[in-house]
Amino acid sequence: MNQSTLEKVFVESFSSYGDAIFRFCMVKVSNVELAEDMTQEVFTRYWQYLRDGKEMTNTRSFLYTIANNMAKDWYKKKKADSLDEKMESGDVPKDSISSPEEVASYQEVLNTIEDMEQKDKEVLLLKHVEGLDPKDIAEVLEETANVVSVRLNRATKRLQQKLHI
């Protein structure tokens, strides 16, 4: 691809996935500035990948994989802020929540997910916060779609039990 085509592909990918990658990073690290930096780094790596002429079959999964790996690296270095601090600081988007009851319910679900095992938390957030299907989650986590489907099913049941649903 020539430079112009590369730039067009990059801009289209950023336009399509930039906000979602930021939200994903935000959920992972609970820090706006860090999530912005991570999002920038994800797209910097993506740009380099494009410039190197490497092929990819699924841009969305590729970007989530980079973001997920960066979040794992960050967790190795530092503990994440608690979900309560995110809610208090206003980092969780409240425009989609209209009543105090919804805020409380949303916070209860997120707190419950936050307290779950990392493997459950990971698939639940990718599925329900980011809206990825099991096939895309499998690519991000480098597992088979069947394994992800089983993990999602079991994690969902554990979440429902914890919430008494």
N, C-alpha and C positions, 0 to 999 in steps of 0.2 A: 504494500500500500504506500502511496505517496503521502507526504506530510499533510496535505490538505484533507485527504481522506481520513488519515489518522485523527486529525483534530476534530473532524466531523463526528466520527465514531465516539471519541472521548466525550465531546460535549453532549451528544445524545445520551450516552450512558450516565453521565453526571446528572443530566436533567431528569432522567428516568429513575435513578436509584440514589442520588445524593441524600435526599431527605430521609429515606428509609435506612440507609447505612448510618446516618447520624443518630436516628432514633435507636437503632440496634446498639450502637456504641454507648449511647446515653444510658440505656437499660443495663448494659454490662458494667459500666464504670461509675455511674451515678455522679458525674461531674461534667458540667456543660463545656468548660474550656478543654478538658481532656478529650471529651467526645468529639469536639470540633477538630482538635489536633489529630486524633485518630482517623477521623473521616478524611482529612486532608492527606494523611499518610497513605490511607487505603487507595485514594485516587492517584497519588504520586506513584505508588507501586504499579497500579493498573496502567498508567501512562507509560511507564518504563517497559512493562510487559508488551504493550502494543508496539512501542518503538523497536523492541527487540525482534518483532515480527513473529512472535509466538502465537499459535492458534488456540482458541478456546471455544468450547461448545455452548457454554452457558455463562454469560457475563454476570448475571445476577448472583448465581451461586459462587462464582469466582470472587466477586466483591465481598460477599458474606463470609467466605472462607478466610480471606485476608483479615477482615475485621474480627472474626472470631479468634483467629490465631494471635492477633495483636492484644485482644482482651485477655486471653490466657497468659500471655507474657506479662501483661500489666499485673494480673492477679498474683503472679509469682513474686513480684516485687513489692506490692502494697495491698493492704486490705481495702475493700471497697467501702464507701460510705453506706450507712444504713438507709433502708428505704424510707424510714421516718424522716430523716434529714432531707431526702429528696422532696417529700411531700411538703415539708415546712418551708423549704427554700423556693418552692414553686417550680422546680425543674420538671415535674410531671405535668404534661399538658392538661390544663383544666377546661379548655374550650370544648372538649367532647363530653364533659361532665356538667350536668346542669343543676343538680340539687345537692344539699349536704348529705342526704341519704346515699346518693350515688357515689359521692366522694368517699364516704365511710365504707361503702361496699367495695369500691375499687381498691381502696387502701387495704382492706381486709384480705382481698384476694391476692394482691401483690405481696403483702406481708407473709401470707401463707406460702406463696411460691418462693419467696426469699428464704424462708426457713427450711425448704425442702432440700434434698440432696442435690448436688450440683448437676448430676446427669438428668434428673427430673426437671430441674429449673431450666436447664438449657433447652430441652425440647419444647417445654411449655411456652417459653418466651418466644422462641423462633416460630412456633405454630400460631399462638394466639396474639402476640404483640406485633410480630412482623408479618404474619399471614403467609408464611412459607408452607408449601405442601410437603409431605413426607419425602418425596423424591429430592426436592431442593435441600431440605434439612439433611438428608443423607449425604449429599455432596458437600455441604458445609462441614459436617462432622466426620466426613470420610468413613461412613458406614453404609450398609445396604439399606434400601428403602424398607425392607421387611423388618430389620432390626429397629429402625426408627419408628415404624408403625407400632410395633410391640411396646417400645419404650413410651411412646405417646399414650397408648391405651392404658398402660399400667400407671403412668404418671398422672393421667387424668383421673383415674379411679382413686389414687391416693389423695389427690387434691380434693376431690369430692368428699372423701371420707373426712379429711381434716376440716372441711367447711360444713360438714354435716348435711350434704345435699343428697 
